[in-house]
Amino acid sequence: MAKAKTLYVCSACGGTSPKWAGQCPDCKAWNSLVESIAEAPPVNRFSGYAGAAGEQGIIELASVQLEPEQKASTGIGELDRVLGGGLVPGSVILLGGDPGIGKSTLLTQTLGLLSQQMSCLYVSGEESPRQIGLRAQRLELNCDRFHLLPETNVERMLAIASHSNPDVMVIDSIQTVYTDLLQSAPGSVAQVRESAAQLVRYAKRSGAAIVLVGHVTKEGALAGPRVLEHMVDTVLYFEGEQGSRFRLIRTIKNRYGAVNELGVFAMTDRGLREVSNPSAIFLSGHKTAVPGSVVMVTREGSRPLLLEVQALVDESRLGNPRRLCVGLEQNRLSMLLAVMHRHAGVVMYDQDVFVNVVGGVRISETAADLPVLLAVLSSLKDRPVPQGTAVFGEVGLAGEIRPVPNGPDRLREAAKHGFKRVIAPKQNLSRKDAEGIELIGVERLDEALEHAFG
């Protein structure tokens, strides 16, 4: 196969150079030249995968067949949840996570279940067949129809796949795959981008669902070019605290379902087991109310969750008191403390404030504002919020308590777990959604503090 001509493109200004240099000759940026293909190679035996999905030409949108997507269940309910119901034929999924968090284990389990009803192919670029076999044996999987391919060259990979026609392919991992069209090492930006592009084109033309395993950087982002996340249909992140047996899968992007869906798993010696009632594991077992602990009702995707927010306030000996958060945005905590000072008269400029969301869940929605402030004030005053109380609500800069989406679902989740009292925005409360619960609607921050502490 003829080699494609390559050149080096500056990622900062887009300028080109026939050879690599440490500094871009146009914008003078350092280490910004990335190898790229200058022109398409001549037609070859893989040219069937080079075009985009579908036939070329202008079509009328009204003539497009709009049958609903047929989604294949993976056999794992929590994984189906984050995928939007299951695997869609022709879709490409990118799964990222820290080393050792359970990506290969989950995919091995998934293919072990799917292989009993459809054709599956596990392409391994990092592990030997013996390693994967030992894992499958530990997981007690039926391997009679489990097909394995140790390969890292994308052209050979696609040639084999074109003969076996698998319904599902797993590429573990995309950072180990390379193409003969480029001379750079596997894992480089150009190799990852071009290899993923070929796999995406194959998926769209053949109808096979492909799962790409991606490495993450030390900052927690997916390694490789950002365009990789734009090329695929679904992006999933594997999360979990160091030393915890619980694993979370969060949907960052999904063209076939809702984003921010959350799947919860528990790591065991027999692999990952799905947790059907995650609220129960995220709540502590305090027999009595303790200062600095508040139960909040959050929502991840389509699922309401009960989480415990813990705060510790201590006198600071530093000129600049510390503001530390785990699971929450630190800048928002500083803003909320300023609101509490301005509209409730609570001074925090001489106190260190530490806030933690139990269970390793990261909360980004504003419904956590009111629970965080109540937990902080509870720790400062050393007075617990009454036991059996759940809280949610957004706090505005003017001190008002603003409503949050899906209030009825949050109330039903609190009632299901036996909570007898809910402090929430007045606009979110409805008697028909939570019978048997004392509903306390608040409109201002000082009202909420009065109802919580009397």
Secondary structure as GFF3:
##gff-version 3
##sequence-region A 1 454
A	DSSP	beta_strand	6	10	.	.	.	ID=ss1
A	DSSP	beta_strand	16	17	.	.	.	ID=ss2
A	DSSP	beta_strand	33	37	.	.	.	ID=ss3
A	DSSP	three_ten_helix	47	49	.	.	.	ID=ss4
A	DSSP	three_ten_helix	61	63	.	.	.	ID=ss5
A	DSSP	alpha_helix	77	83	.	.	.	ID=ss6
A	DSSP	beta_strand	92	97	.	.	.	ID=ss7
A	DSSP	alpha_helix	103	114	.	.	.	ID=ss8
A	DSSP	beta_strand	120	124	.	.	.	ID=ss9
A	DSSP	alpha_helix	129	138	.	.	.	ID=ss10
A	DSSP	beta_strand	147	150	.	.	.	ID=ss11
A	DSSP	alpha_helix	154	164	.	.	.	ID=ss12
A	DSSP	beta_strand	168	172	.	.	.	ID=ss13
A	DSSP	three_ten_helix	174	176	.	.	.	ID=ss14
A	DSSP	alpha_helix	189	206	.	.	.	ID=ss15
A	DSSP	beta_strand	209	214	.	.	.	ID=ss16
A	DSSP	alpha_helix	227	231	.	.	.	ID=ss17
A	DSSP	beta_strand	234	239	.	.	.	ID=ss18
A	DSSP	beta_strand	246	254	.	.	.	ID=ss19
A	DSSP	beta_strand	262	268	.	.	.	ID=ss20
A	DSSP	beta_strand	271	274	.	.	.	ID=ss21
A	DSSP	alpha_helix	278	282	.	.	.	ID=ss22
A	DSSP	beta_strand	293	300	.	.	.	ID=ss23
A	DSSP	beta_strand	303	315	.	.	.	ID=ss24
A	DSSP	beta_strand	323	326	.	.	.	ID=ss25
A	DSSP	alpha_helix	330	344	.	.	.	ID=ss26
A	DSSP	beta_strand	351	357	.	.	.	ID=ss27
A	DSSP	three_ten_helix	366	368	.	.	.	ID=ss28
A	DSSP	alpha_helix	369	381	.	.	.	ID=ss29
A	DSSP	beta_strand	389	391	.	.	.	ID=ss30
A	DSSP	beta_strand	394	395	.	.	.	ID=ss31
A	DSSP	beta_strand	401	402	.	.	.	ID=ss32
A	DSSP	alpha_helix	407	416	.	.	.	ID=ss33
A	DSSP	beta_strand	421	425	.	.	.	ID=ss34
A	DSSP	three_ten_helix	426	428	.	.	.	ID=ss35
A	DSSP	three_ten_helix	431	433	.	.	.	ID=ss36
A	DSSP	beta_strand	438	442	.	.	.	ID=ss37
A	DSSP	alpha_helix	445	453	.	.	.	ID=ss38
###
